[in-house]
Amino acid sequence: MENIFEIIGYQKEYYVKNKYYGSVSCEKDREKFGYYGRQTETLEQDVVLSNGKKIKKGSVVMTELQQICGKKL
């Protein structure tokens, strides 16, 4: 089956203590998306999210990558 949508970007969602904290636009950094692509990370630098919240360096977070569909081809 051919791809009928052009993907315009990706969104990385951040979870702190298993609760959604916010997201940021980014490039593709893994092959699996959504729930099955979750990874636990320790932040190496401060992250400012799109909603204005800030997560400090050294925090342990869970991340999930989502595709942002753009337009139909």
RANORJO-V980046 format. One record per helix or strand of 2 or more residues. SS is the DSSP state (@ for helix, = for strand). FROM is the first residue (numbers start at 1). LEN is the number of residues. Records with the same first field share a line. If there is no record, write none. Layout:
SS: FROM-LEN, FROM-LEN
//
This chain:
=: 5-12, 19-8, 39-4, 47-2, 54-2, 60-13
@: 34-4
//
